[in-house]
Amino acid sequence: MIRACFEPPWAVRVEDRAPLTVMLMVRGDAWIVPDTGERVRLRAGDLAIARGPAPYTCADDPGTAPQALILPGGVCSCPDGRDLNGSMDLGVRTWGDRLDGSTVVLIGTYQMEGEVSGRLLEALPPLLSLTDDVWQCPLTPLLMEEIVRDEPGKEVVLDRLLDLLVIAALRAWFSRPEAEPPAWYAALADPVVGRVLRLVQEDPAHPWTVASLATKAGVSRAALARRFTDLVGEPPMTYLTGWRLALAADRLRDTDDTLDAIARQVGYGSAFALSSAFKRVYGVSPQEHRTRAA
């Protein structure tokens, strides 16, 4: 996460292909201009989320020509390809053209798309915004304080704050009438199905059955199966399988755990059982998935 400081006129072209980027305006205003679709204006207190990999331009005005280009891996260059050579570095996690610029925006980027988070990303428009009159962000002062600290543990603190910021923003977005939350997200509000979803998500390794889930929810198996399918769009066991395999896919990518260990973590009795289910759904073996992700 970085703090970007600019003085108009300014513009930055973003082609980093990141799956998710969050922009929180602290001071001044800016335009987010995608190559296709409606542009968005941000004022102090507003937030925008851009869902990659489509490119876009951030600027003080839609007509301002880009002065910098952001490429995959956070590589920064001039629009003609020349290296910026750190000329826009302004200090600890601070970037731009003037430290005292009239525009300040906090930018957080998720560089990798996980299978679990992908279930939410698919429900988002390419570019969404929340104005400060429809949501309040209590994290802004804390983010501004933490982002310039150069102390042990700073990465962990900022990562968690960014996660909280995204969660708060998505809650606010999905509560709006124009949003289209995924069926399972909306179903979390149901007293029966919501409880079952939380049980499955929080303890995927448990040997769940429709009967055990129905007992926990206080309904019959038939009632749970019918209600769950109506609200989520698939039966409970189908959802559980998808959730377990999504977790396995993330852990194959993010950890060095053995296939046996991952199988136990997500509720499969053996590496063979996980491998068979994984290949049936994803079309590749767990090892092939891990190699491609690497």
N, C-alpha and C positions, 0 to 999 in steps of 0.2 A: 504494500500500500504506500502511496506517495502523496505529497502535497504539491500541487502545481500552482505556480504564481505567474501571472502575466499582466502586462500593461497593453491595452489596445494600441494599434491593431495586432491581433495574433490569430493564428490558426495552426492546428496540428492534425495531420492526416493519420488515421489509425488503421493499420492493415495487419494487426498481430494475430488474427484468427482465434483469439481467446474465446472460449465458450461463454464467458460471462464477465462483464465489466460494470462496476458500480461507480457512479459519479455523483458526489454530494457537494452542492454549491455552498460555500461558506461566506464568500463575499463577491459582490459584483454579479454579472450575469453572463450567459454563454448560450450559444446555439449548438445543438447536436444535429448534424445533417447527414443522414444515410444516403447511400447511392440510389436507393429506391425507397419509396414510402415517405411519410410526412416527417418534416423536420420538427424538432422540439426546442422550445426556449426554456432555459433554466434561470431562475432568479435565486437570490440568497435563501437558503432553507429548502430548496427543491432538490429532488433526487431523480436520477435517470438510471435505468438498467438497460444495457445493450447486450443482446444475445447474439453471439458470433455464429459462424465465422465471417459474416458480411462486414465489409469495411464501412467507415464513416469518418466524418470530419468534425472536430470540435473547434469552435471559433467565436470571436467576439461578434462577428457579423457573417451571415451566409456568403457574402461576396468576398471576404478576405481570402487571399491565396495562402495555402499552407506554407509554413516556414520550417516545419519538421515533419518527419515520417517515422511512425512507430511500426516496426516489423516484428515477426515472431521471435520469441525469446527476449523481448524487451530491447532489441537492437534499435538504436535511434540514428537517423541520418538526415541529411538535407534532402529535399524533394528530388534533386538531380542525382542522388546516390552517394554524394560525398559524406564521409564520416563526420559527425558533429564533434568527435574527440572530447566529449565531456564539457563542451562550451556552455551547455544549458544546466549543468549541475550547480545547484545553489546551496548545498549543505546536506545535512542528514535527511534523507528521504524527501528532499525538496528539489524541484525541477522547474525550469521555466526561463523567462527572460529578465525578471526583476523580483528580488525578494520582497520589495515593498509594493508589488503590483496591486492594482485596484481589483483584480480578479483572483480569487483563491478557490480552488476546487480540490477535494479529496478524491483520489481515484484508487479503487481496489480491483484487482484482476484475478480471476481464477483461470489458471493456465491449462488445467486438465479437466476433461469432462468425465465424470464417473457414471457408472450405470445407474446408481441410486439417484444422484442429482438429475440425471437425464430425464427421469420421470416428471420432475418439476419444470425443467427447461423446455420440454416439448409443449407445455401449456402456456408459455409466455410469448408475447408478440416480439418481433425483432427489436423493437425499441419501445420502452414504456417510461412514463414519468409520473411522479407524485409531487404535487405542489404543497407548500408548507401550510396551506389552509385546509388540507384534507388529511394531513398526517404530521405528527410532531416527532422529531428525532432527538431524544435525550442524550444520544451518544456523541453528538458533535463536539461539545467541549472536551470530553475525554479523549476522543480521537485526535483533536488538535494538540492536546498536551502530550499524548503518547507518541505521536508520529515523529516528533523531532528529538525524542530521547535516544541516546546511544548507550544503552545499558544492557546487561545480560538478560535474556528472556524477552527482549523486545519483539522478536519475530512471532513468538507464541502469543503474546498479548495482542498484537495487532491482528493476527489471523483470527483469534477468537472474537475480537471486536468487529471485524469485518463480517464474520458469520452472523453475529447478532444483528448487525445492520441489515444484512440481506433478509434474515428471517422477519424482522420487523417490517421491512419494506414489502415483502411478499404477502404478509398477512394483510397489510393495508391495501395492496393491489387486488388480491383475490376477494376482498370484501366489497369491491366496487362493482356496479351493475354491468360495466362493459367487459369485465374480466371473465375468463372461461376456465375456472380451476379444474384440475383433473378430477374425475369422479371419486377416486379414493380420498382426495383431500376434502371434498365437500362431505363425504360420508363420515369423516372424523367427528362431525357435529351430532351424528345420530347416537343415541344412548346405547344401542345394542351393537351396531356395526362399528362404531367408533371404538368401543372397548375391545372388540375383537382385533381390529387393526392395530391398536397399541400393543396388545399382547403379542401379536405376531412380529411386529417391528422391534419390540424391545427384547424379545427372547426367541429369535428364530431357531435356535438349536434345540428347543424343547420339542419332544415328539408329539406335536399337536395333531389332533383329529377333529373332525367336525363335531363329534360328540363332546370332547373335552372343551372345545371352544364354546359350544352351546351351553354347557354347564357353567362355565365362567360368566357367560353373558346372561344367564338366567332364563333361557328360552329353549324350545325343543330344537332338535337337529333340523327338522324340516323347516321350521320358522326361520332359523338362522340362515340356512342355505338359500331360501327364497329371498329374504330381506337383503342379505349380503349381495347376491347376484343382481337384484334390482338396483341397488345403490352404487355398487362398484363396477358392475358390468361383467363380472366373472365370478365363478364359485370360490368359496374360501380357500380350498386346497390349491386351486390354480393360482390364486394370488400369492399364497404362501410359497409355492414353487418359484414363481417369478421373483419374489423378494429375496429368497435364499440365493438364487443364481446371480442376481444383481449384486448382492453383497460379496459373493465369491469372486465375481468379475473384478470388483474394486480391489479386493484383497490380493488377487493375483497380480494386479497392476502395481499396487502401492506397497506391498510387503514382500519379503523373501520367505514367507512361511511355506512349508511343504504342502502338497495337495492333501495329504492325510490330515494335517492340522487345520487347514481351511475347511475341509469336509466336516470335521467335528464342530468347528465354530459356527457353521451355518445350518447344521441339522441333518447332515448325511452320515450314514453309518460307516462309509468307507470311501477311499479315493476313487475306487472303481464306480461306485454308485453316483458320486458327484460328476465324474468325468462323463458318464453315459448321459446323464440329464443335461449337462452343460453343452455337450456336442449336439444333442437333439434340438436344443433351443437356439444356440448361437451359431451352429454350423461348423464350429472348429473345436478342437480339443482345448482343455484348460492351458496346456503348455503352449500351444500355438497362440492363444489369446495373450498369454504373458509375454511371449517373444515379440508379438506385434506391438504391444503396448510399450515395451522397452525401446 
